[in-house]
């Protein structure tokens, strides 16, 4: 199990909130630590984005808790009712869903065992919650900044390599279908996580103007990386779905598909390596010419099948998605290669790759 930055940030936020609450002299400092746990965010930008909403949600919870305790008392039914009303108001105001757990914690803490001087009691409890929220915000801002570029790159590479591996094994009729289907499900989950990680990377702001345009170029570049990886995944799924029709085709066509995908996947891997600085130059003109020639031969051979009597029109049409996705895959790789080449050719002073060695 890996201990990520967010785990360490949560620990630091708890430590800071406890020290502040103890230093001020508030009772039950553990409530501040509890609030800090809920308030830690995965990125600096989200910390800025949510702190005001967290404060608003907590104020809503605190005000409702005080009003209902003073009016109806701390009965468990009242606590549940206040929680429902607070959630409804938060949703109505379109605040972040992540603020709801913290608001509920505020309600429960304030409505717990009220004393005679309830307003003072509630105020100190609410102050503890705010200490926890601000402690989490400070930790998010100062400690262990997320390295989304490194994580994003390595996850793209890992996803692409696994997808390519299964594609080539399937074309060679050497794939264990049970294991492959299990991995396809896992790869789908990986892509969801990859897209979420890309959103975190995209929304993370640069607070220095000199890095602003470089970041914008990287966002476009990583988006194309993901699209290219999704395309080879689509090819794999189509080959797996239409395996019988594909292997019923003439061996010449099967070899052309296999060879073209081998060239394209090699091209894909080279582009990813170049971004990380492991390859210095673009593919040679001969390699690009071979890819272009392979596309032409594949298209001509496939179109010729339409007139052959031994291949039914239905079988021919079933193979069409595979052929079209291979063509689109090449287009996406060409665009990705162009983006990487432009990134390293222009604005060299601003464009810096921040990919580091993958964490064990």
Secondary structure as GFF3:
##gff-version 3
##sequence-region A 1 360
A	DSSP	alpha_helix	5	24	.	.	.	ID=ss1
A	DSSP	alpha_helix	30	39	.	.	.	ID=ss2
A	DSSP	alpha_helix	44	72	.	.	.	ID=ss3
A	DSSP	alpha_helix	76	92	.	.	.	ID=ss4
A	DSSP	alpha_helix	99	111	.	.	.	ID=ss5
A	DSSP	alpha_helix	118	142	.	.	.	ID=ss6
A	DSSP	alpha_helix	148	171	.	.	.	ID=ss7
A	DSSP	alpha_helix	177	203	.	.	.	ID=ss8
A	DSSP	alpha_helix	209	241	.	.	.	ID=ss9
A	DSSP	alpha_helix	243	247	.	.	.	ID=ss10
A	DSSP	alpha_helix	251	275	.	.	.	ID=ss11
A	DSSP	alpha_helix	285	305	.	.	.	ID=ss12
A	DSSP	alpha_helix	313	345	.	.	.	ID=ss13
###
